[in-house]
Amino acid sequence: MGKTNTGVGWWKLIIPILAIALLLGLFLHPANFTALPGGFVPYGWVPVFLAIPTTGIAFAYLGFRQGIEYGGEARNPQRDLPLGTVLGFIICMAIYILLQVAFIGAIDWSKISLKPGDWADLTSTVLSSGPFYEIMKISGIPILMAFAIVLLIDAMVSPSGTGWIYTGTSARTFYGMAADGHLPDWFLRLNRWRVPRWSTIAAWLIGALFLIPYPAWVYIVTFISSTTVLTYVVVGSSMLTLRKTAPNAPRPFKLPGAWVFGTLAFVFAYLIPYWSGFTTMYGVTALVLAGLPFFYMYTAVNRFGVKRSNAAIFGIIYWVILALATYFLIYVDIITPYNATGPLPLSAKYITPFVIYVVLMAIVTVAFTWVINLWANEEGKQHIRAGWWVLAVLFSVLILDFVGPFSVWKSPPLPFPWDTITAAIVALALFLWSVYSGIPTKDLEVVLREMGVIKEEKK
């Protein structure tokens, strides 16, 4: 898979670079950047931030983590991982920015029957079905029209590379979760090539299931970006917690300015899901909360001494309450009217079900987890005490999304930019809470013993 994906990787570099060169060299309209109504930001800054998680921008940069997750195969991890991560990110950023510049500059308004500067209506033109393909096809320039065919092939080849890599890393994630007691042991079974068989099948199956509620790429990528980036809030906290709990651990690479980078990582990992909007975030919140019963039924049972039957009963009841509340209080009462009419007026008709949902799910989540905490051993109690801030992250993002400009309102109670400033302040407070909550774990102790930092006691 690695060798195959290397070939696809070169393809994914060469084809976009050729597309950029051809469009900038043969079909550039500089007036699109300087001489159209509305200026450089014609619709204000809210759509700029909304675009980050909802149009594939955040998704485009998530590949930095794959090199880290496959880091065990690196020839020289101390050199290759930092270099590959940073250099890969910079290369991707340069290509994506140039692609966007080339696309904006290549729009010929006369060929798509739109008034110059009418950016919002591009979705009603042929460009919406395949922007680069269509823009080359309608250019009338033979070399661009021929290259459009190459882009059709690229539309199949490029995503396949992403799919293969994510299938592999998702399988490793399932394997690692099972090794830590979060999933059944059969996720640990390897085939004769030492690939986790059931973890790989599960990764493929869950990926396929996403095609049911999200039949189009743009919907899948919005949901995936918000869900994935939300998990990144732990990164900044983890780094500083490890500096606190394992100060003497050997570090081949030590990031300078840890507090600065850790804080920024947490805050922006909080803001990107917030910018995705309420219509996305309610589903993300429900999906993440739906994972909580797995903690009850596997982690709490396998590691923290909770009785399996009790945990299973709590988990099933939680799933039922979550599903019914999300469907009736959010989807039926708020999302359905919004999809039918567009932005909604501020009214108790829509506010009341949301308040009921938040209060109900917060009480059920805290109460169920607190009971699991009472049944757990001392290690389990420590982990649960250290993890309350995660629930605060979920519910606070959802509440802020509901009252801000990325929600369903015609006139949001908390307008831009005060919403984003408020969200950043909340994220900063949660970050400090998360670092303060960090604890030394038994897993960390095992690693430190293997590294020789902690010496075995003599009997």
C-alpha positions in Angstrom: 0.0 0.0 0.0 2.8 2.4 0.8 4.5 1.9 -2.6 1.2 2.3 -4.4 0.4 5.4 -2.5 3.8 6.9 -3.3 2.9 6.7 -6.9 -0.4 8.3 -6.3 1.2 11.0 -4.2 3.4 12.0 -7.1 0.4 12.1 -9.4 -1.4 14.3 -6.8 1.5 16.7 -7.0 2.1 16.8 -10.7 -1.5 17.1 -12.0 -2.5 20.1 -9.8 0.8 21.9 -10.6 0.2 21.4 -14.4 -3.4 22.7 -13.9 -2.1 25.8 -12.1 0.5 26.5 -14.8 -2.0 26.1 -17.7 -4.7 28.3 -16.2 -2.4 31.1 -15.0 -0.5 31.0 -18.3 -3.4 30.7 -20.8 -6.7 31.8 -19.2 -6.0 34.4 -16.5 -8.4 37.4 -16.0 -6.6 39.7 -13.5 -9.7 41.9 -13.2 -11.4 39.2 -11.1 -9.1 40.2 -8.2 -9.2 44.0 -8.4 -12.0 45.4 -10.6 -15.3 43.7 -9.5 -18.1 44.9 -7.2 -17.7 44.2 -3.5 -14.0 44.3 -3.3 -11.7 41.6 -2.0 -14.2 40.3 0.6 -17.5 40.9 -1.2 -19.7 39.1 1.4 -17.9 40.1 4.6 -15.8 37.9 6.9 -18.4 35.4 8.2 -18.4 33.3 5.0 -14.6 33.3 5.1 -14.6 31.5 8.4 -17.6 29.3 7.5 -15.7 28.1 4.4 -12.8 26.7 6.5 -14.6 23.6 7.8 -17.5 23.4 5.3 -15.8 23.6 1.8 -12.9 21.2 2.3 -10.3 23.7 3.4 -9.7 22.2 6.8 -10.0 18.7 5.3 -7.3 19.5 2.8 -4.8 20.0 5.6 -5.7 16.9 7.7 -3.1 14.8 5.9 -0.3 16.1 8.1 -1.2 13.5 10.7 -0.9 10.4 8.5 2.9 10.6 8.3 3.0 10.7 12.1 0.6 7.7 12.4 2.8 5.7 10.0 5.9 7.0 11.8 6.9 3.5 13.0 7.9 2.7 9.4 10.2 5.8 9.0 13.9 5.1 8.4 14.9 8.0 10.6 11.9 9.1 12.7 13.8 11.9 14.5 14.5 13.6 11.2 11.8 12.3 8.9 8.7 13.0 11.1 9.2 16.7 11.8 10.6 17.4 8.3 7.8 15.4 6.6 5.1 16.9 8.6 6.1 20.6 8.2 7.4 20.3 4.7 4.3 18.3 3.6 2.1 21.0 5.1 3.9 23.8 3.4 3.8 22.1 0.0 0.1 21.4 0.3 -0.6 25.0 1.4 1.3 26.4 -1.6 -0.6 24.1 -4.1 -4.0 24.8 -2.7 -3.5 28.5 -2.6 -2.2 28.6 -6.1 -5.1 26.4 -7.3 -7.6 28.8 -5.8 -5.8 31.8 -7.4 -5.8 30.0 -10.7 -9.5 29.2 -10.5 -10.6 32.7 -9.5 -8.5 34.2 -12.2 -9.8 31.8 -14.8 -13.5 32.7 -14.4 -14.8 34.2 -17.6 -18.2 35.7 -16.6 -19.4 36.0 -20.2 -19.0 32.2 -20.8 -21.1 31.3 -17.7 -23.8 33.9 -18.3 -23.4 35.7 -14.9 -22.9 39.4 -14.1 -19.2 39.9 -13.2 -18.7 39.7 -9.4 -21.8 37.5 -8.8 -19.8 34.9 -6.9 -22.7 33.6 -4.9 -24.5 32.3 -8.0 -21.5 30.3 -9.3 -23.3 27.3 -7.8 -26.1 27.8 -10.3 -23.7 27.4 -13.3 -22.0 24.5 -14.9 -18.9 25.2 -12.6 -20.7 23.6 -9.7 -20.6 20.1 -11.1 -16.8 20.1 -11.6 -15.1 23.5 -11.3 -11.7 22.9 -12.9 -13.0 20.5 -15.5 -15.8 22.8 -16.6 -13.7 25.9 -16.6 -11.1 24.3 -18.9 -13.9 22.7 -21.0 -15.6 26.1 -21.7 -12.4 28.0 -22.2 -12.2 27.1 -25.9 -8.5 26.7 -25.7 -7.5 23.2 -27.2 -4.8 22.4 -24.7 -7.0 23.3 -21.7 -9.9 21.3 -23.2 -7.7 18.3 -23.6 -6.3 18.6 -20.1 -9.9 18.6 -18.7 -10.0 14.9 -19.6 -6.9 14.3 -17.4 -8.8 16.0 -14.6 -11.6 13.5 -14.9 -9.1 10.8 -14.4 -7.6 12.7 -11.5 -11.0 12.9 -9.9 -10.8 9.2 -9.4 -7.1 8.7 -8.8 -6.5 11.4 -6.2 -9.3 10.5 -3.7 -8.3 6.9 -3.9 -4.9 7.7 -2.4 -6.6 9.5 0.5 -9.0 6.6 0.9 -6.2 4.0 1.1 -4.2 6.0 3.7 -7.2 6.7 5.9 -8.3 3.1 5.8 -4.9 2.1 7.1 -4.8 4.8 9.8 -8.4 4.1 10.9 -7.5 0.4 11.2 -4.6 1.4 13.4 -6.8 3.6 15.5 -9.3 0.7 16.1 -6.3 -1.6 16.9 -4.9 0.9 19.4 -8.3 1.5 21.0 -8.7 -2.3 21.5 -5.2 -2.5 22.9 -6.2 0.2 25.5 -9.4 -1.7 26.4 -11.8 0.7 24.6 -13.0 -1.9 22.1 -13.3 -5.8 22.0 -10.2 -7.9 21.7 -11.1 -9.2 18.2 -10.0 -5.8 16.8 -6.5 -6.9 17.7 -6.4 -10.0 15.5 -3.8 -9.9 12.7 -3.9 -11.7 9.3 -0.8 -13.4 7.9 0.6 -10.1 6.6 0.3 -8.7 10.2 -2.5 -6.3 9.2 -5.4 -5.9 11.8 -8.1 -7.8 9.8 -11.3 -6.8 11.7 -10.0 -3.3 12.3 -9.5 -2.8 8.6 -12.9 -4.2 7.7 -14.5 -2.0 10.4 -12.8 1.1 9.0 -14.1 0.3 5.5 -17.6 -0.4 6.8 -17.9 2.8 8.8 -16.6 4.8 5.9 -19.2 3.2 3.6 -22.0 3.9 6.1 -21.2 7.6 5.9 -22.5 7.5 2.3 -26.0 6.9 3.6 -26.7 10.3 5.4 -24.1 12.2 3.4 -24.4 11.2 -0.3 -22.2 14.1 -1.6 -18.5 14.8 -1.0 -19.1 18.3 0.3 -21.4 17.1 3.1 -19.1 14.2 4.1 -16.1 16.5 4.2 -17.8 19.1 6.4 -18.9 16.5 8.9 -15.5 14.7 8.9 -13.5 17.9 9.2 -15.5 19.2 12.2 -15.4 15.8 13.9 -11.7 15.2 13.4 -10.5 18.7 14.2 -12.6 18.6 17.4 -10.5 15.7 18.6 -7.4 17.8 18.1 -8.2 19.9 21.2 -6.4 17.2 23.3 -3.1 17.8 21.4 -2.1 21.1 23.0 -3.2 19.9 26.5 -1.4 16.5 26.1 1.9 18.2 25.3 1.8 20.4 28.3 0.5 17.6 30.6 3.4 15.4 29.5 5.9 18.2 30.2 4.3 18.4 33.7 4.0 14.6 34.4 7.1 13.4 32.6 9.7 16.2 32.8 12.7 13.9 32.6 11.5 11.7 29.7 14.0 11.7 26.7 12.7 13.9 23.9 14.5 13.6 20.6 12.5 16.6 19.4 11.3 19.2 21.9 9.0 21.9 20.6 10.0 25.4 21.8 7.3 27.8 23.0 5.2 24.9 24.3 2.6 27.1 26.0 2.2 29.3 23.0 1.8 26.5 20.5 -0.3 24.4 22.9 -2.7 27.3 23.5 -3.0 28.1 19.8 -3.6 24.5 18.9 -6.4 24.1 21.4 -8.1 27.4 20.6 -8.1 26.8 16.8 -9.1 23.2 17.2 -12.1 24.6 19.1 -12.9 27.4 16.7 -12.9 25.3 13.4 -15.8 23.1 14.6 -17.5 26.2 15.9 -17.2 27.8 12.5 -18.8 24.8 10.8 -22.2 26.0 12.0 -25.0 24.7 14.1 -26.5 22.5 11.3 -23.3 20.5 11.3 -22.3 20.8 14.9 -25.5 19.3 16.3 -24.7 16.1 14.4 -21.1 16.1 15.4 -22.1 16.5 19.1 -24.5 13.7 18.9 -22.0 11.4 17.2 -19.3 12.1 19.8 -21.8 11.7 22.7 -22.8 8.4 21.1 -19.3 7.1 21.8 -19.7 7.6 25.5 -21.5 4.2 26.1 -18.4 2.5 24.5 -16.5 4.1 27.4 -19.0 2.7 29.8 -19.2 -0.8 28.3 -15.5 -1.4 27.4 -13.1 0.9 29.1 -14.9 1.1 32.4 -15.4 -2.6 32.4 -12.0 -3.8 31.2 -9.9 -1.3 33.1 -11.9 0.3 35.8 -13.7 -2.7 37.4 -17.3 -1.7 36.5 -19.7 -4.6 36.2 -20.4 -5.3 32.5 -24.2 -5.8 32.9 -24.6 -2.5 34.7 -22.5 -0.6 32.1 -24.4 -2.2 29.2 -27.8 -1.1 30.7 -26.5 2.4 31.1 -25.0 2.5 27.6 -28.2 1.3 25.9 -30.5 3.7 27.8 -28.1 6.5 27.0 -28.2 5.7 23.3 -32.0 5.7 23.3 -32.3 9.0 25.1 -29.6 10.6 22.8 -31.3 9.4 19.6 -34.8 10.5 20.6 -33.7 13.9 21.9 -31.5 14.7 18.9 -34.2 13.6 16.4 -37.3 15.3 17.9 -35.8 18.3 19.7 -33.1 19.3 17.2 -33.8 17.7 13.8 -37.6 17.9 13.7 -38.1 21.1 15.7 -35.2 23.2 14.4 -33.3 21.7 11.4 -36.4 20.7 9.4 -38.0 24.2 9.5 -34.6 25.8 8.7 -34.1 23.5 5.7 -37.7 24.4 4.5 -37.6 28.1 4.9 -34.1 29.2 5.4 -32.9 31.4 8.3 -35.5 31.4 11.2 -36.8 34.3 13.3 -35.7 34.4 17.0 -38.7 32.7 18.6 -39.4 30.6 21.7 -40.8 28.0 19.2 -37.2 27.2 18.2 -35.3 28.2 21.4 -37.3 26.1 23.8 -36.5 22.7 22.2 -32.8 23.5 22.1 -32.7 24.5 25.8 -34.6 21.3 26.7 -32.1 19.3 24.6 -29.0 20.8 26.2 -30.4 20.6 29.8 -31.6 17.0 29.3 -28.4 15.7 27.6 -26.2 17.5 30.1 -28.0 16.1 33.1 -28.1 12.5 31.6 -24.5 12.6 30.5 -23.2 13.9 33.9 -25.5 11.7 35.9 -24.7 8.5 34.0 -20.9 9.2 34.1 -21.0 10.1 37.8 -22.7 6.7 38.6 -20.0 4.9 36.5 -17.5 6.9 38.5 -19.0 5.6 41.8 -18.7 2.0 40.6 -15.1 2.4 39.2 -11.8 1.7 40.9 -9.4 4.4 42.0 -7.8 4.6 38.5 -11.2 5.0 36.9 -12.1 7.8 39.3 -8.9 9.6 38.4 -9.5 9.4 34.7 -13.1 10.5 35.0 -12.2 13.5 37.2 -9.6 14.4 34.6 -12.0 14.2 31.7 -15.0 16.4 32.7 -13.6 19.3 30.6 -14.2 17.3 27.4 -17.9 17.3 28.0 -17.7 21.1 28.6 -16.0 21.5 25.2 -18.8 19.6 23.4 -21.7 21.4 25.1 -20.1 24.9 24.9 -19.4 24.6 21.2 -23.0 23.6 20.5 -24.4 26.4 22.7 -22.1 29.1 21.1 -23.0 27.8 17.6 -26.7 28.1 18.4 -26.5 31.8 19.4 -23.9 32.9 16.9 -24.0 33.9 13.2 -23.2 30.4 12.1 -26.6 29.2 13.4 -30.1 29.2 11.9 -31.2 32.8 12.8 -32.0 35.7 10.6 -30.5 38.0 13.3 -28.2 36.0 15.6 -28.1 37.1 19.3 -24.3 37.1 19.3 -23.1 38.7 16.0 -19.7 38.5 14.3 -16.9 39.1 15.4 -18.0 39.1 19.1 -19.1 35.4 18.7 -15.6 34.3 17.6 -13.9 36.4 20.3 -16.3 34.9 22.9 -15.5 31.4 21.6 -11.8 32.0 21.7 -12.1 33.2 25.4 -14.1 30.1 26.3 -11.6 27.9 24.5 -8.7 29.5 26.5 -10.5 28.8 29.8 -11.2 25.2 28.8 -7.5 24.8 27.8 -6.3 25.9 31.2 -8.8 23.6 32.8 -7.6 20.7 30.7 -4.0 21.2 31.5 -4.7 21.6 35.2 -6.7 18.3 35.0 -3.9 16.3 33.4 -2.7 13.3 35.4 0.1 10.8 35.2 -1.4 7.5 34.0 -0.4 3.9 34.3 0.2 3.8 30.5 2.7 6.6 30.8 4.4 4.9 33.7 4.9 1.7 31.6 6.4 3.8 28.8 8.7 5.6 31.2 9.9 2.3 32.6 10.7 1.0 29.1 12.7 4.2 28.5 14.6 3.7 31.7 13.3 6.9 33.3 11.7 5.0 36.1 13.8 2.3 37.6 12.4 -1.0 38.8 12.3 -1.3 42.6 14.6 -4.0 44.0 12.8 -6.7 45.8 
